[in-house]
Amino acid sequence: MSDAPDPAGPLNTSGIRPTGYRILVRPDPIEEKTASGLVVVTGEGARREQMRQTWGLLVAVGPAAWAEHPEERVAPGTRIMFGAYSGLVHKGDDSLDYRIINDRDVCAVKDTSDGN
């Protein structure tokens, strides 16, 4: 057994390991109710809305991700913004939906320096 860290990252419970320059993202869940209690989207519409969601948690990176621009590398556990509808959608072994996207599809990183 190797002492090297798991390249899929400790957050990855999906059973999916991205290859090459791809990364694995768990999209943020959508809010199904407004603060006043109104239902926004339900059923299949909710699933489509979640896959359109552009914020998510980076859970795993492929071995060549950000190889061309290592200064832009993002670590698993970081909240990222990515292109709407980018990548492939797949259900993980943990029954959660994931997106497999290219490293270039990351648009921004959530700044957590304010403690949030």
C-alpha positions, 0 to 999 in steps of 0.5 A: 500500500502506498503512502501517497495521497489519493489523487481523487481526494478525500472528498470523493465518495462517488467512485468516479476518478477523473482522468487527464485534464478533467475534474469532478464537481458536485454541483450545489443543491438548488433551493426548492423554496424561497425564504417566504416558502414558495416552491420554485422548481420540483421534479425533473425541472429541479434536476435540470436546474441543478445541472444548470447550476454554476457553483459546486464543490471540487471533489477530485482532479485528474492527473493532468488538470492545470498542467499547462497553467499550474499557477491556476491549480485548484485543490479538492474542497474548493467551491468553484464557478464553472460554465453552465451546462459544461461537461458530463453529468453522472450519478456517483456510487453515493447516489449524488449527481456529479459533473465531469468538466475540463479544467478550463471550464473553471471560471472562478474560485469562491473567496473564503478569506472572510470566514464564510 
